[in-house]
Amino acid sequence: MKEINTQQEIKFRQWQNEFCKILSSKEFLPVHRTVKSYLGRPWKKYARTVYLQSYISGTVDPEGWMPWRGSFALETLYYA
């Protein structure tokens, strides 16, 4: 993780994940159709998270991200 300062002096933390496999545990497989599973949710107003060239199992909800506290940071976050 690295901290970045933009021209507007906005500080945020950036996560970059590359060449990884995201799989569920054996215990989760039997219930994955009844419980949604996400990669994460924004913790800060300018959150940035990117998965590059990675395998994401079908047990992760296609939306990928769950909102945190209603609409908090939905206009300023970037998750890909």
C-alpha positions in Angstrom: 0.0 0.0 0.0 1.3 3.5 -0.7 0.0 6.9 0.3 -0.5 9.3 -2.6 -0.9 13.1 -2.6 -2.9 14.5 -5.6 -2.6 18.1 -6.9 -5.6 19.0 -4.7 -3.6 17.8 -1.7 -6.1 14.9 -1.1 -4.5 12.0 0.7 -5.7 8.5 0.1 -4.4 5.0 0.2 -4.2 2.9 -2.9 -4.3 -0.9 -3.1 -3.1 -2.7 -6.2 -3.4 -6.4 -6.5 -1.9 -8.2 -9.4 -1.6 -11.8 -10.5 -3.6 -13.2 -7.6 -6.3 -15.8 -7.2 -9.3 -15.0 -5.1 -11.0 -18.2 -4.0 -13.5 -19.1 -1.3 -12.8 -21.6 1.5 -14.2 -25.1 1.3 -16.6 -24.2 4.2 -18.2 -21.4 2.2 -18.8 -23.3 -1.0 -22.0 -25.1 0.2 -23.7 -21.8 1.2 -22.3 -19.3 -1.4 -25.6 -19.2 -3.2 -27.5 -18.0 0.0 -24.9 -15.5 1.3 -23.4 -12.7 -0.7 -19.6 -12.4 -0.7 -17.8 -9.2 -1.7 -14.2 -8.1 -2.2 -14.6 -5.2 0.2 -16.1 -1.8 0.8 -14.8 1.8 0.9 -13.2 2.8 4.2 -12.2 6.3 3.2 -13.7 9.0 1.0 -11.1 8.6 -1.8 -10.5 4.8 -1.6 -8.8 3.2 -4.6 -8.5 -0.5 -5.1 -7.5 -2.3 -8.3 -7.2 -6.0 -9.2 -5.1 -6.5 -12.3 -4.8 -9.8 -14.3 -6.3 -11.8 -11.4 -8.7 -14.7 -11.1 -11.8 -14.0 -9.1 -13.9 -17.0 -8.2 -17.6 -17.1 -9.1 -18.5 -17.1 -5.4 -17.7 -13.3 -5.2 -20.8 -11.2 -6.0 -20.4 -9.7 -9.5 -20.9 -6.2 -8.1 -17.6 -6.8 -6.2 -18.0 -4.1 -3.6 -20.6 -3.4 -0.9 -21.5 0.2 0.0 -20.4 1.3 3.5 -22.9 3.4 5.4 -25.5 4.1 2.7 -24.0 6.3 -0.1 -20.7 7.2 1.7 -17.9 7.8 -0.8 -19.8 6.4 -3.8 -19.0 9.6 -5.8 -15.3 9.6 -5.0 -14.1 6.0 -4.8 -12.5 3.9 -7.5 -12.7 0.1 -7.4 -11.8 -2.0 -10.4 
